[in-house]
Each structure stands twice: as C-alpha cells, then as structure tokens.
C-alpha cells in the first residue's frame, strides 16, 4: 500500500522521465526555422544590402546610347521653318553623365541604409522574442495539462487498486454496501477526470504544434520546461528600447539629408557620335561634346524650414513614446516581481499543508485494510489531497508563466 502511495506522489518526476524526447528547445527551434516572418526580415536585409550597392552604382558614370531621327518635309512651300528644323536631324550618340556628390552627403545616404538594416535586425529580434514567448506560453499550458492528466491517472490507479480490497471487505460485511457504493462513485468521477484531462492535453498539445509550425497528432508526453529566471534589465538595455534609439538616429539622418538636398548640384556630361541634317558635308558631322550643369537653390517658399519642422515634431512624438515605454516597462516588471513572490508563498504554504494530508492518507490507508476507518473519511482525505496537489500544480504553472514574461521583457 505504501509503495503505491509513494508512486502517486512521484507524478512530477514521472512526467519528466517519460518526456525526454519532447523539450521546449525542440519546439522553439522548429518555430524559428519555420517562421515566415523571420524569413521575411532576412530577405528584407538582403534587399537593403542591394540598395546600398545601388547607391554606389548610381554615382558612377551612366553611359547610354541615344538615337534621335527626325524628318520635317516642306511640300508646296508648306512645312516647318527649315531654319529651325534643318528639314531633319539624324543623331546617333553615346553619352556619359556623372553626378557629383560630396563625401558627407554620400555617407549620410549610406547611413540611412545602415539604419534601415539596424531597424530590420532589431524588429527581427523582437519578432523572435514574440515567437519564443508564444511557443513557451503554449508549451507551459500543454505541460500543465500533461501533469494534470498524469496526476489524475495515477490517483485513479490508486483508487482502482483500493477498489479490489474494499469489494472484498464489503462482501465480508466489514463495510456497508452504501459505503462501498459511495467509493465507486468517487472512482468513476476520477475516471471521468482522467478522460477530461487527456482530452484537454491533446487539445493543448495540438495548439503547441500549430504555434510551432509542426504537424504532429500523436499523443506525446512533454518534458518539464527548462526555464530559468533572467536578470531584470534596465529598460535602456533591452531590445525594445533599441527601437527608440534607432528611430532617433533615423530622424537625425533625415534632418541632415534635407540640408544636403539644398546643396548645389553639379552634373558632368560628355557624348560622342554623329549628328547631321544632311544639308552640308554630312560625312564630316562626326564629333564630341562635354559640359557641366550647375543647379543652385535660391528660394523655394520656405519649404526647407517646413521640412525641418516636421522632423522636429516627429522627434517630440518619438520622445513621448520612449518615455511612456520606460514607465510601462518598470511598472510591468515590478508587477511581475510581486506576482512571482506571491505565487512562491502560496506554493510554500500549500506544500506545508500537503505534508499533513499525506500523513492522514497514509494513516487512513492502513486503517482501511482493517475496517477501522469510514470510507467517507478516506474519500475526504483523497479529495483534500487532490485539492492541495492541484493548487501546487496550478501555481507552479503560473510561476513558469511569470518567469516567461520576465524573460521576454528582459531580452537584449
């Protein structure tokens, strides 16, 4: 009898031993590998590197072949003025143009792309943390359902074995038939509890596979989630705060680019080829030309100042969001720390009460074999045991959820 009782109390260890092949890391790894969002961010980073190369290519000489051919006939004295049209033009050129840009302007444009890359990497990290959190949350839920199923099943096994003894004692008139029937009702209720727990676990396990991008409909046990509480970081050291830093640099970069857009613009060009109207010595109309275009902004209706004002307003908005995040972050961690402390206190107190319940069940189990205890008292002791174990189980699961939340917000 004592051996059976001890086996029931080893439910947590039993669940872990059966589940070594299904761990939290397995599901997180699968989720990260199959996530289309993370692949999207990776592809956007590749596109951004191509855009950087395009900027460099855009400031190299641009060479084009240009063919322009027109004919303007004059019929019966009616037609375009030949002094303007030369009655036609035949132009076959190879032209080259190059825009001159200062090194500071070019570096600022490269800086904008680097910030895009930084923003993509930071967004990818946040999305990765979101996915890890979602998978871990569902894993904890499924693991809790698995433990509930294992616990109910082991208690049912204990009661089923006691049923054989009680049936014999009832036949020997040690216990009344009504007492035995009361025990049978408890046994059937526990059987229904096992079936319900199994169905709940299958549903939670299916959801876990869905979130992780895995196709698996088997009834597979789960290992205890290996989750350790991370150090609670200052808001400024988290990946979430990095977003505001990057946004600030993006605004400064955009503000500087406004000034660069108002700098004088210089374009060099050169061409070589054949242009002729065929009016005089067409065979000599091969040639070349070079030139420089200079554009200097003088007045644009104060649009430059307006653009700077837009950036300044955007920066004020960014600072407000940043300040709000820091306040909310500190409040969230303080609340989680308090919840974790309260949960640990409940677990400790319930475990202390459970020792008395265990002693009572052990004593009743001995007396049950001799008919010196009422079956109703034994059932009450079993129910108290179930309630205490369920409280511990649920609070252990709540503790894992809280740790998961803290680790999520404290990610770098």
Helices and strands as residue ranges (DSSP letters): H 2-8, H 11-18, H 24-34, H 36-58, E 62-71, H 82-85, E 88-100, H 103-171, H 177-212, G 235-237, H 239-261, E 265-276, G 282-284, E 286-295, H 303-370, H 375-409
